[in-house]
Amino acid sequence: MKIRYLGTGAAEGVPAVFCNCPACSKARLRGGKEIHTRAQVLIDDTFGIEFPPDAYLHALAYHLDLSAIKNLIITHSHMDHFYAHDFILRGYKYAANMSSDVLRIYGNEEVCKVFSECTRRELKDCVKPHLSIRELKPFTEYEIDGFTVTPLVAQHAAAEQAFVYLIEKEGKGYLHLTDTGRPPESFYAYLAGCGKKVDLVCFDCTFLRFTKGEIGRHMGIEDNMAVKERLLSMGVCGENTRYLITHYSHNSEPLSENLSAIEKEYGVTALYDGMTVEC
């Protein structure tokens, strides 16, 4: 799997949209890798995770054909992960010669509701055939165009059951752990019971050096390490498993020097916008 991280920031982005704190001011001045837009991932060019408000920006920045995305999985309905308004533009006079005729969207019950709410007023009848949406259930394997996708429960949102995902293809396993705090016991119980192995883990590291512990709905690096050790003890991860961190909040000051220090200290790779990782 070729996994490209188009956006690596939390909901407000880095620099944050309305913020002038020292970290945001430095990020604006420096530009480049100091900029972390809202979370979006593209696997093998046609399989997406999340669709944030910054998707259009990502298409421009990385010369992407967003119409080529055939399947899109969503972790939860929060705006920075699922900006459904844009889907009204997938057809009619807004879109010609699309690379994939239909975009199939998958998510929890609330994602399906938000899709309906955001598209109800403006989605033209002629655009509807180019979109489909399906509700997923946790701890259920789905075969999607050569990928095996398993939604696992996250610890994140009080109003809905957010998902994290185990994604497998051609013998490789990728564990996508954003947005979530330390996962609940049901997450570990499922992985222990199914005997899965993973080659790559991407951690929510919103808080960087701040640790919320068991009650958090996001994680910091020490939370990541606690989850890593648990997965290692279960045999889900092994000595060759690689670990990535992403989804930084501006409050955590994710400037390059701070991320580099964490990489060296903890043996992880700190993602930046546009970075590609092979699994």
C-alpha positions as CSV (number, residue, x, y, z in Angstrom):
1,M,0.0,0.0,0.0
2,K,1.2,3.5,-0.9
3,I,-0.2,5.7,1.9
4,R,-0.1,9.5,1.4
5,Y,-0.9,11.8,4.3
6,L,-2.4,14.9,2.6
7,G,-3.3,16.6,5.9
8,T,-1.8,16.1,9.3
9,G,-3.4,18.7,11.5
10,A,-6.2,18.7,14.0
11,A,-9.6,20.5,13.6
12,E,-8.2,24.0,13.7
13,G,-5.2,23.4,11.5
14,V,-1.6,24.6,12.2
15,P,-1.5,27.5,12.1
16,A,-5.0,27.6,13.6
17,V,-7.5,29.5,11.5
18,F,-8.1,32.4,14.0
19,C,-5.0,32.1,16.2
20,N,-1.9,34.3,16.6
21,C,-0.2,32.4,19.4
22,P,3.6,32.1,19.1
23,A,3.5,28.6,17.6
24,C,1.0,29.7,14.9
25,S,2.9,32.9,14.2
26,K,6.1,30.9,13.6
27,A,4.3,28.3,11.4
28,R,2.8,31.1,9.2
29,L,6.2,32.8,8.9
30,R,8.1,29.6,8.1
31,G,5.5,27.9,5.9
32,G,6.5,24.6,4.2
33,K,6.4,21.6,6.5
34,E,5.3,23.7,9.5
35,I,1.8,23.9,7.9
36,H,-0.5,21.1,9.0
37,T,-3.9,21.1,7.2
38,R,-6.9,19.0,8.3
39,A,-6.6,15.2,8.2
40,Q,-6.9,13.4,5.0
41,V,-5.3,10.1,3.7
42,L,-5.1,8.6,0.2
43,I,-4.1,5.0,-0.3
44,D,-3.0,3.7,-3.7
45,D,-4.5,6.8,-5.3
46,T,-8.2,5.6,-5.3
47,F,-9.0,4.7,-1.6
48,G,-9.5,7.6,0.8
49,I,-9.7,8.1,4.5
50,E,-11.6,11.3,5.5
51,F,-12.8,14.2,3.4
52,P,-12.0,17.5,5.2
53,P,-12.7,21.1,4.3
54,D,-9.1,21.2,3.0
55,A,-9.7,18.4,0.4
56,Y,-9.8,21.0,-2.4
57,L,-6.6,22.6,-1.2
58,H,-5.0,19.2,-1.1
59,A,-6.0,18.5,-4.7
60,L,-4.4,21.8,-5.8
61,A,-1.2,21.3,-3.7
62,Y,-0.5,17.8,-4.8
63,H,-2.0,17.7,-8.3
64,L,-4.6,15.2,-7.3
65,D,-7.6,13.9,-9.2
66,L,-10.2,13.7,-6.5
67,S,-12.7,12.2,-8.9
68,A,-10.4,9.1,-9.0
69,I,-11.3,8.2,-5.4
70,K,-13.6,5.2,-5.7
71,N,-14.0,4.4,-2.0
72,L,-13.9,6.7,1.0
73,I,-14.0,5.6,4.7
74,I,-14.8,8.1,7.4
75,T,-13.9,7.8,11.1
76,H,-16.6,10.1,12.4
77,S,-18.9,13.0,11.5
78,H,-16.9,15.9,12.9
79,M,-16.4,18.7,10.3
80,D,-12.7,18.4,10.0
81,H,-13.0,14.8,9.0
82,F,-16.2,14.9,6.9
83,Y,-17.1,18.0,5.0
84,A,-20.0,16.6,3.1
85,H,-21.2,19.8,1.5
86,D,-18.6,19.4,-1.3
87,F,-20.3,16.2,-2.6
88,I,-23.1,18.2,-4.2
89,L,-20.4,19.2,-6.8
90,R,-19.6,15.6,-7.9
91,G,-21.5,15.7,-11.2
92,Y,-23.9,17.9,-13.3
93,K,-22.1,21.0,-14.8
94,Y,-19.7,21.0,-11.9
95,A,-17.7,17.9,-12.9
96,A,-17.0,16.5,-16.4
97,N,-14.9,13.5,-17.4
98,M,-14.6,12.1,-13.9
99,S,-12.1,9.2,-13.5
100,S,-14.5,7.2,-11.4
101,D,-18.2,7.4,-12.1
102,V,-19.3,6.6,-8.5
103,L,-17.8,7.5,-5.1
104,R,-18.8,5.1,-2.4
105,I,-18.7,6.5,1.1
106,Y,-18.6,4.4,4.3
107,G,-19.0,5.4,7.9
108,N,-21.0,5.1,11.1
109,E,-24.7,6.0,11.5
110,E,-23.9,9.7,12.2
111,V,-21.8,10.0,9.1
112,C,-24.8,8.8,7.1
113,K,-27.0,11.4,8.8
114,V,-24.6,14.2,8.3
115,F,-24.3,13.3,4.6
116,S,-28.1,13.6,4.3
117,E,-28.2,16.9,6.2
118,C,-25.4,18.6,4.2
119,T,-26.6,17.5,0.8
120,R,-30.4,17.7,1.2
121,R,-30.9,21.3,-0.1
122,E,-28.5,21.3,-3.0
123,L,-27.9,17.8,-4.2
124,K,-29.3,17.6,-7.8
125,D,-31.0,14.4,-8.9
126,C,-28.5,14.0,-11.7
127,V,-25.6,14.0,-9.2
128,K,-27.1,11.4,-6.9
129,P,-26.1,8.4,-9.1
130,H,-22.5,9.4,-8.7
131,L,-22.6,9.0,-4.9
132,S,-23.5,6.2,-2.5
133,I,-23.2,5.9,1.2
134,R,-23.2,2.8,3.4
135,E,-23.3,2.5,7.2
136,L,-20.6,0.2,8.7
137,K,-20.8,-1.8,11.9
138,P,-17.9,-2.2,14.3
139,F,-15.8,-5.3,14.4
140,T,-17.1,-6.4,11.0
141,E,-14.8,-7.1,8.0
142,Y,-15.8,-5.5,4.7
143,E,-14.2,-6.4,1.3
144,I,-13.9,-3.1,-0.7
145,D,-12.1,-3.3,-4.1
146,G,-9.2,-5.4,-2.9
147,F,-9.0,-3.9,0.6
148,T,-10.2,-5.7,3.8
149,V,-11.5,-2.9,6.0
150,T,-12.5,-3.5,9.6
151,P,-14.0,-0.6,11.7
152,L,-12.8,-0.7,15.3
153,V,-14.3,1.4,18.1
154,A,-12.5,4.6,19.1
155,Q,-12.6,6.6,22.3
156,H,-13.5,10.0,21.0
157,A,-17.0,11.3,20.6
158,A,-19.8,11.2,23.2
159,A,-22.6,11.8,20.6
160,E,-21.6,8.9,18.2
161,Q,-19.5,5.8,18.0
162,A,-16.4,7.0,16.2
163,F,-14.3,4.4,14.4
164,V,-10.6,3.7,13.8
165,Y,-9.7,1.3,11.1
166,L,-7.7,-1.8,10.4
167,I,-7.0,-1.9,6.6
168,E,-5.4,-4.9,4.9
169,K,-4.2,-5.5,1.4
170,E,-2.1,-8.2,-0.1
171,G,-0.8,-9.5,3.2
172,K,0.0,-6.1,4.7
173,G,-1.8,-4.5,7.7
174,Y,-2.3,-0.9,8.5
175,L,-3.8,0.4,11.7
176,H,-5.2,3.9,11.5
177,L,-5.7,5.3,15.0
178,T,-7.1,8.8,14.6
179,D,-9.2,10.4,16.1
180,T,-9.1,8.5,19.4
181,G,-7.8,8.5,22.9
182,R,-6.4,5.3,24.3
183,P,-8.7,2.7,22.8
184,P,-11.3,0.8,24.9
185,E,-10.9,-2.8,25.9
186,S,-13.2,-4.0,23.2
187,F,-10.6,-2.8,20.7
188,Y,-7.9,-5.0,22.2
189,A,-10.3,-7.9,22.7
190,Y,-11.2,-8.0,19.0
191,L,-7.5,-7.8,17.8
192,A,-6.5,-10.5,20.3
193,G,-9.3,-12.7,19.1
194,C,-8.8,-12.5,15.4
195,G,-5.0,-13.0,15.4
196,K,-4.3,-10.0,13.1
197,K,-0.8,-8.6,12.5
198,V,0.0,-5.1,11.5
199,D,3.0,-3.6,9.7
200,L,2.2,0.1,10.2
201,V,0.4,2.0,12.9
202,C,-0.6,5.7,12.6
203,F,-1.3,7.3,16.0
204,D,-3.4,10.2,16.9
205,C,-0.8,12.5,18.6
206,T,-2.9,15.6,19.0
207,F,-1.4,16.5,22.4
208,L,2.3,15.6,21.6
209,R,4.0,15.8,25.0
210,F,0.8,16.3,27.1
211,T,-0.7,13.1,28.4
212,K,-4.4,12.8,29.1
213,G,-4.3,9.1,30.1
214,E,-7.3,6.8,30.0
215,I,-9.9,9.5,29.9
216,G,-8.7,11.4,26.8
217,R,-10.4,11.6,23.5
218,H,-7.1,12.3,21.8
219,M,-3.6,11.1,22.6
220,G,-0.1,12.4,23.2
221,I,3.2,10.5,22.7
222,E,3.1,8.8,26.0
223,D,-0.4,7.6,25.3
224,N,0.9,6.3,22.0
225,M,3.7,4.4,23.6
226,A,1.2,2.8,26.1
227,V,-0.9,1.6,23.2
228,K,2.2,0.4,21.3
229,E,3.4,-1.7,24.3
230,R,-0.1,-3.2,24.6
231,L,-0.2,-4.2,20.9
232,L,3.4,-5.6,21.1
233,S,2.5,-7.7,24.2
234,M,-0.5,-9.1,22.2
235,G,1.6,-9.9,19.2
236,V,-0.4,-7.6,16.9
237,C,2.7,-5.5,16.4
238,G,6.2,-7.0,16.0
239,E,9.8,-5.9,15.8
240,N,9.4,-4.7,12.2
241,T,6.2,-2.7,12.8
242,R,6.6,1.0,12.1
243,Y,4.9,3.8,14.0
244,L,3.8,7.2,12.8
245,I,2.2,10.2,14.6
246,T,-0.2,12.8,13.2
247,H,-3.2,15.0,13.9
248,Y,-1.3,17.8,15.7
249,S,-3.0,20.6,17.6
250,H,-1.5,24.1,17.4
251,N,-1.7,24.1,21.3
252,S,1.0,21.4,21.3
253,E,3.4,23.5,19.3
254,P,4.1,21.0,16.5
255,L,7.0,23.0,15.1
256,S,9.7,21.0,13.2
257,E,12.2,21.1,16.0
258,N,9.7,19.8,18.5
259,L,8.6,17.0,16.2
260,S,12.2,16.0,15.4
261,A,13.0,15.7,19.1
262,I,10.0,13.4,19.6
263,E,11.1,11.3,16.6
264,K,14.6,10.8,18.1
265,E,13.3,10.1,21.6
266,Y,10.5,7.7,20.8
267,G,11.5,6.1,17.6
268,V,8.4,7.2,15.6
269,T,8.0,9.1,12.4
270,A,6.3,12.5,12.6
271,L,4.2,13.0,9.6
272,Y,4.0,16.2,7.6
273,D,1.5,17.2,4.9
274,G,2.1,15.4,1.6
275,M,4.3,12.7,3.1
276,T,4.1,9.2,1.5
277,V,4.7,6.0,3.4
278,E,4.9,2.5,1.9
279,C,3.3,-0.4,3.7
